[in-house]
Amino acid sequence: MDKISLKLLLLLLTVLFLGIYFLYQARGFLIGPEIVIDSPRPGEITHDSYLPVKGQAFNIASLSMNGRQIFTDERGIFNEGLLLARGYNIIEITASDKFGRISKEKREVILE
């Protein structure tokens, strides 16, 4: 290999490394906020008026459940209790990131 080929190879490797590093650092911006609700299941029917809502949120700046702010631990896991009204209930979890993007997840629960 001559010097020009070696320099070109090093330049290409550097650009490739910087591109991968940029994508890794920008993943939070590119993906946006995510919410995973573990419980309750969609359409769950319960006989207990107290319902634990559990899940995990990623890439968030704030998180709320039915308009009330809730908090996560260092791994993004949340576990909040909710008192249900008799009949049909809608639970809405809303997450926003530091760029103002919003993600929402809903669960419908019936209290018999």
N, C-alpha and C positions, 0 to 999 in steps of 0.2 A: 504494500500500500504506500502510495506517495503521501506527502504532507497535506495536499489539498483534499484528498479523499478522507484522511484521518480527521482533519478539521471539520469537514462536512458531516461526517459521522458523529463527532462530538456535538456539533451544533444541533443535529436532528435529535439526538438523545436528550440534550438539554431542553429543547422545545417540547418533546414528548413528556418528559418528567414534569415540566412546569404546567403543561396542559392537564395532566392527570391530577396534579396537586390542586390546581384551580378548580377543577370539577369536584374534587373531594371537599374543598372548603366551601364551595357554593351549593352543596347538596341541600342544606337547609332552605336556602332561597329558592332553589329549583323545585323542590318537592312541595314546600308549603306545609301548613299545619295538618296533622293527621290525628284522628281520634279512633280508638278501637274500644268498643264497649263489650265487656265480657259478660256482664249480667246487668239488667235482666235481658232475656232473650226476646226477640221481636214477637209481639202478640202474646206475651206471657199472661197467664191467668193465675192470680194469687188470692189467698184467703187472709193474708196478714197485711194490715194497713201500713206497717213499716217495711220499706223495701231498700236494701242496700244496692247502690249503683256502683259498679266496679268497672275499671278499664284502665287504659293507658293512652297518654297523649304525647305526641312527638312534635318537635320544632314549634313550640308555642311560646307566646309571651304572656297570654292570659287565657283562663278557662272558666266557663260558667255553666251552671245547670239551671235551666228554667229562669235565666236572668240573674241568678245569684252566683257570685264569684266562689269558685272552689279551688283547692290547691292540690298539687301533686307532690310526691316525694322526689328525691334526686334522680330516680329512674323514670319519672313521668307517670307513675302509677297513682290513680286516684281511687278513693273509696269513700263515698258519701251516702248518708242515709236520707231517705225521702218518705214523708208521710203521704199516703195516697188517699184520694177522695173515693167514696164508693162509686163504682162504675168505671167508666172509661177515663184513662189518664194518659197524657202525652209527656214524655220526658225528652227535653232537647238539650244536648250538650253542644256548646259553641266554643270554638277555639280560634284565637287570632294570633298571628305571628308579629314580629317587630316591623314587618313591611306593610301591615294593614290587611293582609289577606285573611279571609275567614273560612272556616270549615265547620259544618254542622252535621250532627248525627241525631236521629230521633229514634225513640222506642215507644211503642204503645203498649200499655199494661192495663189489664182489667182487674179490679178488686171486686170480688164477689161477696 
